[in-house]
């Protein structure tokens, strides 16, 4: 479970230090290399809940094995890419391929919890979170070392052995038969597939794709995309409210405000997190003139901080305190971005990285634990996939903002404009955490049932 779930964060974070070298290799500005980020997250934002729903219907094994095999294909495509857009295609394949492991893991945990009667596997959830945090924050350093050793192609090549390891372990260890929480052959009252709402999935994908393509290039000529997105979104809402077994049960979500709040916090937290990962890292290489390997090393304290915080707090069931501390640290880090310039000392860059590690170690873990307590057990796979979707919507928002503020280069002025936006996002995250009184019950419930 841990190895499969880290495929996405490792591919996300290694790319942070590779955007500038890839841009130089293909003669592409940041507004074009941003599609390497957007391609993966757009595919993942669509793929996570879709594959999560399929996991709920068919069990984790077939989806996990198919997805991790696609990761190997995507890695080879990236290594052999002759131009930037084939490289973007490989990132799209990576997005879909890495979408299976996390919903499969959460489904397995829920099934095991039902079997044993242990309702709060805080230790296993913490292990999953730590595994993701480790690779997410070590990724820039690892990526910098790989680029220094053999060029940016190596960050794609590493997916081949990772995919092979997942296939071997998955084939040996995943259960061959899983209890289906949804019957894929059932039929709803409108004659559609009850277990797998294909129409809802397609409308969801169309709405999200149209919106994000427009946000990446918000020009007058692309305004029809907003109409396409609005029409698809309206159709999606109508479909999900009518069908007996929807892809995203909007009726359940509307009656579950705590879960909706968790999704909103996930979006806000990761908008800031990924803006640091990509926007700040690009500035280190262009605005501060550090090499890819050096930039990766400067970000190492962020890795250590996130790992230490997650390890220290992972087994504690409470989430409200984690989110409050994470929100305050996030706000302070965004404020420090306004103090940076071309001559900023290395110690300040290192200190900022360590500070950023605190919210990266707390926010994702707390939201994951909150979802486990709030989601319908029969839809744990799709609910977990949707949590990842909101995470990647934040990544898409961060990518669009970075492309807009940097234009033709990651200069200090663009970084400061990005910092102002992130201050607003971080303040909203903190305000929604303070307003959500239901968070206090998550920890107390975990202690009673654990």
C-alpha positions as CSV (number, residue, x, y, z in Angstrom):
1,X,0.0,0.0,0.0
2,X,2.7,2.5,0.9
3,X,4.8,1.8,-2.2
4,X,1.9,2.3,-4.5
5,X,0.6,5.4,-2.8
6,X,3.9,7.2,-3.1
7,X,4.1,6.9,-6.9
8,X,2.1,10.2,-7.3
9,X,3.9,12.4,-4.8
10,X,7.4,11.2,-5.9
11,X,6.5,12.2,-9.5
12,X,5.0,15.4,-8.3
13,X,7.9,16.5,-6.2
14,X,10.8,15.4,-8.4
15,X,9.5,17.5,-11.3
16,X,9.8,20.7,-9.2
17,X,13.5,21.0,-9.8
18,X,13.3,19.6,-13.4
19,X,11.0,22.3,-14.8
20,X,13.8,24.8,-15.5
21,X,16.1,22.2,-17.1
22,X,13.3,20.8,-19.2
23,X,12.3,24.3,-20.3
24,X,15.9,24.9,-21.4
25,X,16.1,21.6,-23.2
26,X,13.0,22.2,-25.3
27,X,13.2,26.0,-25.5
28,X,9.9,26.4,-23.6
29,X,8.9,29.2,-21.1
30,X,7.3,28.5,-17.7
31,X,3.8,29.1,-19.2
32,X,4.4,26.0,-21.3
33,X,6.3,23.8,-18.9
34,X,3.4,24.4,-16.4
35,X,1.5,21.9,-18.5
36,X,3.8,19.2,-17.2
37,X,2.3,19.9,-13.8
38,X,-1.3,20.5,-15.0
39,X,-1.3,17.3,-17.2
40,X,-0.5,15.1,-14.3
41,X,-2.9,16.7,-11.8
42,X,-5.8,17.1,-14.3
43,X,-5.5,13.3,-15.0
44,X,-5.3,12.6,-11.3
45,X,-8.1,14.9,-10.3
46,X,-10.4,13.0,-12.7
47,X,-8.8,9.6,-12.2
48,X,-8.8,9.4,-8.4
49,X,-12.6,9.4,-7.7
50,X,-13.3,7.4,-10.9
51,X,-10.9,4.7,-10.0
52,X,-11.9,4.9,-6.4
53,X,-15.5,4.1,-7.4
54,X,-14.2,1.2,-9.5
55,X,-12.3,0.0,-6.5
56,X,-15.5,0.1,-4.4
57,X,-17.2,-2.0,-7.2
58,X,-14.5,-4.5,-8.2
59,X,-12.1,-4.6,-5.3
60,X,-8.5,-3.2,-5.1
61,X,-6.4,-5.8,-6.8
62,X,-7.3,-5.4,-10.5
63,X,-7.2,-1.6,-10.3
64,X,-4.0,-1.4,-8.4
65,X,-2.1,-3.8,-10.8
66,X,-3.5,-2.0,-13.9
67,X,-2.6,1.4,-12.6
68,X,0.9,0.6,-11.5
69,X,1.6,-1.1,-14.9
70,X,0.6,2.1,-16.6
71,X,3.2,4.0,-14.5
72,X,6.0,1.9,-16.1
73,X,4.7,2.7,-19.6
74,X,4.5,6.4,-18.7
75,X,8.1,6.3,-17.4
76,X,9.4,4.9,-20.7
77,X,7.3,7.4,-22.7
78,X,9.0,10.2,-20.8
79,X,12.5,8.9,-21.2
80,X,12.0,8.7,-25.0
81,X,10.0,11.9,-25.5
82,X,11.2,13.9,-28.5
83,X,9.4,17.1,-27.6
84,X,7.6,18.8,-24.7
85,X,4.1,17.7,-25.6
86,X,5.0,14.0,-25.7
87,X,6.5,14.6,-22.3
88,X,3.2,16.2,-21.2
89,X,1.4,13.0,-22.5
90,X,3.7,10.9,-20.3
91,X,2.6,13.0,-17.3
92,X,-1.0,12.4,-18.2
93,X,-0.4,8.7,-18.3
94,X,1.4,9.0,-14.9
95,X,-1.7,10.8,-13.5
96,X,-4.1,8.0,-14.5
97,X,-1.6,5.3,-13.5
98,X,-0.9,6.7,-10.0
99,X,-4.7,7.2,-9.3
100,X,-5.4,3.6,-8.2
101,X,-3.1,3.0,-5.2
102,X,-4.5,5.4,-2.6
103,X,-8.2,4.5,-3.1
104,X,-7.2,0.8,-3.1
105,X,-5.3,1.4,0.2
106,X,-8.2,3.1,1.9
107,X,-10.6,0.4,0.7
108,X,-8.3,-2.3,2.1
109,X,-8.1,-0.5,5.4
110,X,-11.8,-0.1,5.7
111,X,-12.4,-3.8,4.8
112,X,-9.8,-4.8,7.4
113,X,-11.4,-2.5,10.0
114,X,-14.8,-4.1,9.4
115,X,-13.3,-7.6,9.7
116,X,-11.4,-6.9,13.0
117,X,-13.8,-4.3,14.6
118,X,-10.9,-1.8,15.0
119,X,-12.5,1.4,13.8
120,X,-9.5,3.8,14.0
121,X,-6.3,2.4,12.5
122,X,-4.4,5.5,13.3
123,X,-1.0,3.8,13.1
124,X,-1.5,2.5,9.6
125,X,-3.0,5.8,8.4
126,X,0.0,7.6,9.9
127,X,2.4,5.1,8.1
128,X,0.7,5.9,4.8
129,X,0.9,9.6,5.5
130,X,4.5,9.5,6.5
131,X,5.4,7.5,3.4
132,X,3.7,10.1,1.2
133,X,5.3,12.9,3.2
134,X,8.7,11.4,3.0
135,X,8.8,11.1,-0.8
136,X,6.9,14.3,-1.4
137,X,9.4,16.4,0.5
138,X,12.5,14.3,-0.3
139,X,11.5,14.4,-4.0
140,X,13.0,17.7,-4.9
141,X,16.4,16.7,-3.3
142,X,16.2,13.3,-5.1
143,X,15.2,14.9,-8.3
144,X,18.1,17.4,-8.1
145,X,20.6,14.5,-7.5
146,X,19.2,12.5,-10.4
147,X,19.4,15.5,-12.7
148,X,23.0,16.2,-11.6
149,X,23.9,12.5,-12.2
150,X,22.3,12.0,-15.6
151,X,19.9,14.7,-16.6
152,X,16.2,15.2,-16.3
153,X,15.4,12.0,-18.2
154,X,16.2,10.0,-15.0
155,X,13.2,11.4,-13.1
156,X,11.0,9.6,-15.6
157,X,13.2,6.5,-15.9
158,X,12.9,5.8,-12.1
159,X,9.2,4.9,-12.6
160,X,10.1,1.7,-14.4
161,X,11.7,-0.1,-11.4
162,X,9.1,1.4,-9.1
163,X,6.3,0.1,-11.3
164,X,7.9,-3.4,-11.4
165,X,8.2,-3.5,-7.6
166,X,4.5,-2.5,-7.2
167,X,3.5,-5.2,-9.7
168,X,5.5,-7.9,-7.9
169,X,4.3,-7.0,-4.4
170,X,0.7,-6.4,-5.6
171,X,0.5,-9.7,-7.4
172,X,1.8,-11.5,-4.3
173,X,0.1,-9.8,-1.5
174,X,-3.2,-8.2,-2.6
175,X,-6.3,-10.3,-1.9
176,X,-7.6,-12.0,-5.0
177,X,-11.2,-11.7,-3.9
178,X,-12.6,-8.7,-2.2
179,X,-16.1,-8.2,-0.8
180,X,-17.9,-5.8,-3.1
181,X,-19.6,-3.0,-1.4
182,X,-21.4,-2.1,-4.7
183,X,-22.7,-4.6,-7.2
184,X,-21.4,-3.5,-10.7
185,X,-24.2,-5.4,-12.5
186,X,-27.0,-3.6,-10.6
187,X,-29.3,-1.2,-12.4
188,X,-30.7,2.1,-11.3
189,X,-34.2,3.4,-11.8
190,X,-33.2,5.1,-15.0
191,X,-31.7,2.1,-16.7
192,X,-28.1,3.0,-16.1
193,X,-25.3,1.0,-14.5
194,X,-25.9,1.2,-10.8
195,X,-22.5,0.4,-9.6
196,X,-20.4,2.3,-12.1
197,X,-22.0,5.6,-13.2
198,X,-20.1,6.0,-16.5
199,X,-22.3,9.0,-17.5
200,X,-21.5,10.9,-14.3
201,X,-17.8,10.1,-14.6
202,X,-17.7,11.5,-18.2
203,X,-19.6,14.7,-17.2
204,X,-17.3,15.2,-14.2
205,X,-14.2,14.8,-16.4
206,X,-15.6,17.2,-19.1
207,X,-16.4,19.9,-16.6
208,X,-13.1,19.7,-14.8
209,X,-11.0,19.6,-18.0
210,X,-12.7,22.5,-19.6
211,X,-12.3,24.7,-16.5
212,X,-8.6,23.9,-16.0
213,X,-7.7,24.3,-19.7
214,X,-9.3,27.8,-19.5
215,X,-7.5,28.7,-16.3
216,X,-4.1,27.8,-17.8
217,X,-4.7,30.2,-20.6
218,X,-7.5,32.6,-19.6
219,X,-7.9,34.4,-22.9
220,X,-11.0,35.8,-24.6
221,X,-10.7,33.2,-27.3
222,X,-11.0,30.4,-24.7
223,X,-14.1,31.7,-23.0
224,X,-16.3,29.1,-24.7
225,X,-14.6,26.6,-22.5
226,X,-16.3,28.1,-19.5
227,X,-19.7,27.5,-21.2
228,X,-18.6,23.9,-21.9
229,X,-17.6,23.5,-18.3
230,X,-20.8,25.0,-16.9
231,X,-22.9,22.9,-19.2
232,X,-21.1,19.7,-18.2
233,X,-21.2,20.7,-14.5
234,X,-24.9,21.3,-14.7
235,X,-25.5,18.0,-16.4
236,X,-23.3,16.3,-13.8
237,X,-25.3,17.7,-11.0
238,X,-28.6,16.7,-12.5
239,X,-27.4,13.2,-13.3
240,X,-26.0,12.6,-9.8
241,X,-29.2,13.8,-8.1
242,X,-31.3,11.5,-10.3
243,X,-29.5,8.2,-10.4
244,X,-29.9,5.6,-7.7
245,X,-26.1,4.9,-7.5
246,X,-24.3,8.0,-8.5
247,X,-20.5,8.4,-9.0
248,X,-20.5,11.2,-6.5
249,X,-23.5,11.1,-4.2
250,X,-24.3,14.8,-3.9
251,X,-27.3,14.1,-1.7
252,X,-25.1,12.4,0.9
253,X,-22.4,15.1,0.6
254,X,-25.0,17.9,1.1
255,X,-26.1,16.2,4.3
256,X,-22.5,15.8,5.5
257,X,-21.1,19.3,6.1
258,X,-18.0,18.1,8.0
259,X,-16.9,16.0,5.0
260,X,-17.5,19.0,2.7
261,X,-15.4,21.2,5.0
262,X,-12.6,18.6,4.9
263,X,-12.6,18.7,1.1
264,X,-12.5,22.5,1.2
265,X,-9.6,22.5,3.6
266,X,-7.7,20.0,1.5
267,X,-8.1,22.3,-1.5
268,X,-6.8,25.3,0.3
269,X,-3.9,23.5,2.0
270,X,-2.6,22.1,-1.2
271,X,-3.0,25.2,-3.2
272,X,-0.4,26.7,-0.9
273,X,1.7,23.5,-0.6
274,X,2.1,23.0,-4.3
275,X,2.7,26.7,-5.0
276,X,5.7,26.4,-2.7
277,X,6.8,23.1,-4.3
278,X,6.7,24.5,-7.9
279,X,6.7,28.3,-7.6
280,X,9.3,28.7,-4.8
281,X,11.5,26.0,-6.3
282,X,11.5,27.6,-9.8
283,X,12.4,31.0,-8.1
284,X,15.3,29.3,-6.3
285,X,16.8,28.3,-9.7
286,X,16.0,31.4,-11.7
287,X,15.4,34.3,-9.3
288,X,18.1,33.2,-6.8
289,X,20.3,31.5,-9.5
290,X,20.8,28.2,-7.7
291,X,21.4,25.0,-9.6
292,X,18.9,22.1,-9.6
293,X,21.0,20.0,-7.2
294,X,21.6,23.0,-4.9
295,X,18.0,23.9,-4.9
296,X,17.1,20.4,-4.0
297,X,19.5,20.5,-1.0
298,X,18.1,23.8,0.2
299,X,14.7,22.2,0.3
300,X,16.0,19.3,2.4
301,X,15.0,20.9,5.8
302,X,11.5,21.0,4.5
303,X,11.8,17.2,4.1
304,X,13.1,16.7,7.6
305,X,10.6,19.0,9.2
306,X,7.6,17.3,7.5
307,X,8.8,13.8,8.4
308,X,9.5,14.7,12.0
309,X,6.2,16.5,12.5
310,X,4.2,13.6,10.9
311,X,6.1,11.0,13.0
312,X,5.6,12.9,16.2
313,X,1.9,13.5,15.7
314,X,0.7,10.6,13.5
315,X,-0.6,8.3,16.2
316,X,-2.7,11.1,17.9
317,X,-6.3,10.8,16.8
318,X,-7.2,14.5,17.2
319,X,-7.1,16.7,14.1
320,X,-8.2,20.2,15.2
321,X,-5.0,21.1,16.9
322,X,-2.9,19.8,14.0
323,X,-4.9,22.0,11.5
324,X,-4.6,25.1,13.7
325,X,-0.8,24.8,14.1
326,X,-0.5,23.9,10.4
327,X,-2.5,26.9,9.4
328,X,-0.5,29.3,11.5
329,X,2.8,28.0,10.2
330,X,1.5,28.1,6.6
331,X,0.5,31.8,7.0
332,X,3.9,32.7,8.5
333,X,5.7,30.9,5.6
334,X,3.7,32.8,3.0
335,X,4.6,36.1,4.7
336,X,8.3,35.3,4.7
337,X,8.2,34.9,0.9
338,X,7.7,38.7,0.7
339,X,11.1,39.2,2.3
340,X,13.0,37.2,-0.3
341,X,15.1,38.7,-3.1
342,X,18.0,37.8,-5.4
343,X,20.5,38.3,-2.6
344,X,18.7,36.4,0.2
345,X,21.1,34.5,2.3
346,X,21.0,30.7,2.2
347,X,20.3,30.4,5.9
348,X,17.0,32.3,5.3
349,X,16.1,30.0,2.5
350,X,16.8,27.0,4.7
351,X,14.8,28.4,7.6
352,X,11.8,29.0,5.3
353,X,12.0,25.4,4.1
354,X,12.0,24.1,7.6
355,X,8.9,26.3,8.4
356,X,7.1,25.0,5.4
357,X,7.7,21.4,6.5
358,X,5.4,22.0,9.5
359,X,2.1,22.4,7.6
360,X,3.1,19.8,5.1
361,X,3.5,17.3,7.9
362,X,0.3,18.3,9.7
363,X,-2.4,19.3,7.2
364,X,-2.6,16.4,4.9
365,X,-2.4,13.9,7.8
366,X,-5.2,15.7,9.7
367,X,-7.5,15.8,6.7
368,X,-6.9,12.2,5.9
369,X,-7.8,11.2,9.5
370,X,-10.9,13.4,9.4
371,X,-12.1,11.8,6.2
372,X,-11.7,8.3,7.6
373,X,-14.0,9.3,10.5
374,X,-16.5,11.3,8.3
375,X,-17.0,9.2,5.1
376,X,-19.6,6.5,4.4
377,X,-17.7,3.2,4.9
378,X,-19.4,1.8,1.8
379,X,-17.9,4.6,-0.3
380,X,-14.5,4.8,1.3
381,X,-12.6,4.2,-1.9
382,X,-14.4,6.9,-3.9
383,X,-14.5,9.3,-0.9
384,X,-10.7,8.9,-0.5
385,X,-10.3,9.4,-4.2
386,X,-12.4,12.6,-4.0
387,X,-10.1,13.8,-1.1
388,X,-7.2,13.4,-3.5
389,X,-9.1,15.2,-6.2
390,X,-9.4,18.3,-4.0
391,X,-5.8,18.0,-3.3
392,X,-5.0,18.0,-7.0
393,X,-7.4,20.8,-7.6
394,X,-5.2,22.7,-5.3
395,X,-2.2,21.7,-7.3
396,X,-3.9,22.8,-10.5
397,X,-4.8,26.1,-9.0
398,X,-1.2,26.6,-7.8
399,X,0.1,25.7,-11.3
400,X,-2.3,28.2,-13.0
401,X,-1.2,30.9,-10.5
402,X,2.5,30.1,-11.0
403,X,2.1,30.3,-14.8
404,X,0.2,33.6,-14.6
405,X,2.6,35.3,-12.2
406,X,5.9,34.1,-13.7
407,X,5.1,34.7,-17.4
408,X,8.4,34.4,-19.1
409,X,10.5,33.7,-16.0
410,X,10.5,33.0,-12.3
411,X,11.6,36.4,-11.1
412,X,11.3,38.0,-7.6
413,X,8.3,40.2,-8.6
414,X,6.3,37.2,-9.7
415,X,7.2,35.4,-6.4
416,X,5.9,38.3,-4.4
417,X,2.7,38.5,-6.3
418,X,2.3,34.7,-5.7
419,X,3.0,35.3,-2.0
420,X,0.1,37.8,-1.7
421,X,-2.3,35.3,-3.2
422,X,-1.1,32.5,-0.9
423,X,-1.5,34.8,2.2
424,X,-5.2,35.1,1.3
425,X,-5.5,31.3,0.7
426,X,-3.8,30.5,4.0
427,X,-5.9,33.0,5.9
428,X,-9.1,31.3,4.5
429,X,-7.7,27.9,5.5
430,X,-7.2,29.1,9.1
431,X,-10.6,30.7,9.2
432,X,-12.4,27.6,8.0
433,X,-10.6,25.5,10.6
434,X,-11.5,27.8,13.4
435,X,-15.2,27.8,12.3
436,X,-15.5,24.0,12.1
437,X,-16.5,22.8,15.6
438,X,-17.1,19.3,14.3
439,X,-13.3,18.7,14.2
440,X,-13.2,18.3,18.0
441,X,-15.4,15.3,17.8
442,X,-13.1,13.4,15.3
443,X,-10.3,13.0,17.9
444,X,-12.6,12.1,20.7
445,X,-14.4,9.5,18.6
446,X,-11.1,8.0,17.6
447,X,-10.1,7.6,21.2
448,X,-13.4,5.9,22.2
449,X,-13.4,3.5,19.3
450,X,-9.6,2.8,19.1
